[in-house]
Amino acid sequence: MIDILLRIWRPVVEIIILTIGIYYAFNFLRRTRGWPVVIGFFVLLALTIVTTLLEFQILSWLLQAFFAFSAFAVLVIFQPELRRMLAEIGNLQMFGTAREQRENIEVIIQTVERLGEVRIGALIAIEQAMPLAELVETGVVVDCEATPEMLETIFFPNNAIHDGGVIIRANRIMHAACIFPLTQRLDLSKSMGTRHRAAIGLSEETDAVVVVVSEENGAISYAYKGQLTRGISLENLRSFLTSILVKNRKPRSLLDTLRLRLRARNWRHSLAEIEHPD
């Protein structure tokens, strides 16, 4: 019995690791713009198997030649997704201590509360592990302390830099008037504005949390990992930002991490059902 266990424990551990890795990769890619490419890849793989079984020599040779260069194609096609995945694996603590992190969150909360009351639009990207400056177009370097008053001044309609988004790193406003990449998703409502599409687009390609204030009705939304949650309360926003940005000093085990991810996912689904009932 012991000999059998000694022979099979390594394959079992490898299967478990591969299963977790494949599940994480598929779950990650499913939330990105690269998911249709993954589906196309498996369609071509199925065609390759069929042509091989039916002995279609020319088609089989062409498809096999395509897969010979697929490793290079993956690096090119999935460059944004790979960068974001690596950033999540090595997610760095960008907001200092837990107290400083909560203070920075309160700056965001106070800002969106004030802007929402007067219906001034805002687009705020909170940088985490991945640098955002290289992914945005144009933008004005600000590099000042992040305060509600400063953010209100930036987004005031008559301000020269009120258009576009701001990038916040730790407790500082790094850039303003930035043009974020727009999402290319086709399943979104045509009535969705540019700010919300830019928030989704930036969160698809980076690990940033993007907060949006609608200038039409003052509603508050956030985008994270390509998913947009609209019309949330200040308390819900505070809870979400705390769960993402406040880092515990004690490192979590893999089981704790998976448990917290599942709990957060269930919380988002419950919130979506409350806000958009059938």
C-alpha positions, -999 to +999 in steps of 0.1 A: +000+000+000+028+024+009+047+015-023+015+024-043+011+057-026+048+066-032+044+058-069+012+078-074+016+109-052+037+128-077+013+123-106-016+132-084+000+164-072+010+173-108-026+167-120-040+190-092-015+217-100-023+215-137-060+215-130-058+246-109-035+264-134-057+256-164-089+266-145-073+299-134-060+306-169-094+299-185-113+318-159-089+348-164-091+347-202-129+344-202-130+380-188-108+394-214-110+404-251-088+374-259-115+348-251-128+347-287-093+339-298-092+310-274-124+296-288-110+300-323-078+282-313-098+252-300-119+251-332-087+249-352-074+222-329-106+202-334-103+206-372-067+194-370-078+162-352-106+156-377-084+161-408-058+138-393-083+111-386-098+115-421-063+116-436-068+149-454-031+154-460-030+189-473-054+204-448-037+184-420-002+197-431-015+233-432-031+232-398+000+215-382+022+241-398+000+268-382+003+253-348+041+251-352+041+289-350+013+292-324+037+298-295+049+330-311+013+340-320+002+335-284+029+359-271+018+386-296-020+381-294-022+377-257+004+403-247-019+425-226-036+395-210-002+379-201+011+411-186-021+414-165-019+378-154+017+381-143+009+413-125-019+395-106+005+367-096+030+391-083+006+417-071+026+444-052+014+464-023+010+499-037-009+517-010+015+514+019+001+504+054-035+494+059-042+527+076-028+547+046-048+525+022-080+532+040-072+569+040-067+568+003-099+550-002-118+577+018-103+603-006-120+585-035-152+580-016-155+617-007-146+628-042-173+607-059-198+616-033-193+653-039-191+650-077-222+627-078-243+653-058-236+680-084-236+656-114-200+662-125-186+634-145-154+617-134-131+589-144-105+577-118-081+549-124-064+535-092-031+520-102-019+487-086+009+465-098+008+473-135+020+508-145-007+527-164+012+556-179+024+535-209-011+523-218-029+557-219-028+583-246-018+619-240-024+630-205-009+658-183+016+651-156+002+664-123+021+645-095+004+660-065-012+648-034-046+632-039-073+651-021-110+655-028-105+692-034-078+686-060-098+659-078-129+682-078-108+709-093-095+686-121-130+674-131-147+708-129-163+714-163-145+747-170-111+732-162-088+728-192-079+692-181-114+680-170-118+657-200-104+622-198-094+603-167-069+606-139-044+581-127-039+577-089-008+559-076-008+554-038-018+588-024-008+609-054-025+620-086+001+612-113-017+621-146-048+639-156-067+643-190-057+608-200-074+589-228-080+553-217-084+525-243-120+518-251-134+483-248-142+465-280-170+444-265-201+441-287-225+430-260-227+463-243-256+487-245-253+513-272-264+539-246-233+533-225-212+564-225-175+569-233-164+571-197-179+537-189-165+521-220-130+536-212-133+522-177-140+487-189-113+490-216-086+499-191-096+473-166-095+446-193-059+453-201-046+461-165-052+453-129-064+488-122-097+496-104-115+523-124-142+544-107-168+564-128-192+591-119-220+597-145-226+633-154-261+625-165-275+612-132-245+613-108-245+575-105-214+558-093-199+527-110-166+508-109-148+485-134-125+457-125-111+429-146-133+439-175-165+438-155-186+470-149-208+473-118-231+503-121-253+523-098-237+513-065-239+530-031-209+547-014-209+519+012-207+492-015-179+511-032-160+515+001-164+477+008-152+468-027-122+491-027-112+478+007-114+442-004-092+449-034-068+476-022-062+469+015-035+443+018-032+422+049+003+419+063-001+382+069+003+362+036-026+341+026-025+305+017-037+292-016-069+278+000-076+312+017-071+330-016-094+307-035-120+310-007-119+348-008-121+349-046-152+326-045-168+348-017-161+380-037-175+364-069-207+354-051-210+388-035-208+405-070-234+381-084-258+388-055-253+425-059-260+423-097-292+404-090-304+430-065-296+459-089-309+442-120-337+418-111-353+398-138 
